[in-house]
Amino acid sequence: MAAKKTSRLRSREWFDIPGDPSTTALHIERYTNFGISSEELRSGKPIIGIAQTGSDLVPCNRIHMNLALRVREGIREAGGIALEFPVHPIQESGKRPTAALDRNLQYL
């Protein structure tokens, strides 16, 4: 049986760059503003992004806010670091003058 090759996580290229400590410090500083420590970011734990489309303005996607919270808790329990980021939803009935404006953005 062949030995499993261990690979460096892509997030380590942002938060633990041995040859470029100034860039490492720049990236770490941005995330420590909201409670993640530099030790956590440099720990080697996987950093997992959660894309979510929920908001108060999009009633059909509102459940995604609760789902993203549960996913975040699961990532933490499994030993990872969760970062949530918004995705622009299309809510047809809330667009004025027309929803076609957002459809055009998605084709760009």
Secondary structure, DSSP 8 states (H G I E B T S, - for coil): ---------TTHHHH--TT-HHHHHHHHHHHHTTT--HHHHTS---EEEEEE--BTTBGGGTHHHHHHHHHHHHHHHTT-EEEEEE-----GGG-SS-THHHHHHHH-
